[in-house]
Amino acid sequence: MTAPAVEAFLEMMSAERGAAPNTLAAYRRDLEDFVRFVEGRGRSGSDAAEDEIRAYMASLSAAGYSARTAARRLSAVRQFHRFLFEDGRRDDDPSAAVDAPRRGRSLPKILSEEEVEALLAAARRREGRDGVRMVALLEVLYATGLRVSELVGLPMSALRGELGVLMVAGKGGRERMVPLGGPAADALAAYLELRSAFLPGDRPSRWLFPSRSASGHLTRQRFAQLLKETALDAGVDPAKLSPHVLRHAFASHLLAHGADLRAVQTMLGHADISTTQIYTHVLAERLQTLVRTHHPLADGPGAAVDLAESSGHVTATPEADG
């Protein structure tokens, strides 16, 4: 049974911050684990002292949890105690002085532009309505960087401006407008002509990608399966591919071609730009290319430089880099 203080915290997160159900479920699991640990030491979860929090973090390390998981749980504990303090339920915040475990930040898996083109070409070779839908799904995902849950859960009402823009409801109910490029808009238009063939029982559906699933729309799991099948047809290793990898490719390829980090943040729907900054490794590679291409002690300005040497993203020439 969840402690009353934890329930109050979760209600606040839902009502005031618009936390999504999956986010609330994650907070619940983490805080229930923390409360069980503290209660095992003879205190209630809302009365934990700094020593209990440090001991809890040490127990996670001893149990073999990764630094990433431990840091996530400490974040939940911190937000919980900040709520208790601000709500007047206690007069201090014992979590404030507890440091998060150090962890390296892994770079996202990235597909090269050539691999993305191979995926699209494989989807176009598919015959019939399934091929048309797969091309639309891939084109839209690569053109917008949507989360897979956002993509499969798009309602028909998301379409704006003659397929020029999508209105997307992201995490926490935050809405954002995401532009569609020409190829994605064309692929979506072709799919819409055949969309009725996917309607369950020929009944109307509010979803852009309807299906016979319990949700009424294409599921994340089914799309991931279709993506793996397309990867095999394209000669791309399925082990390195997932819907989220295409989101990473969208962001990294934009930045490699000179897009503004703030613009990419907006299109990805990141609340904090620090989340987007993981992609700035692409910008670092771009700067290295500029130095190798234009510096007087480098090989000279005449030769093209292939960024694929270090990242597999994009081939650039001095003219393209400006």
Buried (B, 14 or more C-beta within 10 A) or exposed (E): EEBEBBEBBBEBBBEEEEBBEEBBEBBBEBBBBBBEBBBEEEBEBBBBEBEBBBBBBEBBEEEEBEBEBBBBBBBBBBBBBBBBBEEEBBEEBBBEEBEBBEEEEEEBEBBBBBBBEBBBEBBBEBEEBBBBBBBBBBBBBBBBBBBBBBBBBBBBEBBBEEBEBBBBBBBEEEEBBBBBBEBBBBBBEBBBEBBEEBBEEEEEBEBBBBBEBEEBBBBBEBBBEBBBBBBEBBEBEEEEBBBBBBBBBBBBBBBBBEBEBEEBBBBBBBEEEEEBBBBBBBBEBBEBBBEBBEEEEEEEEEEEBBBBEEBBBBBBBBEEBE
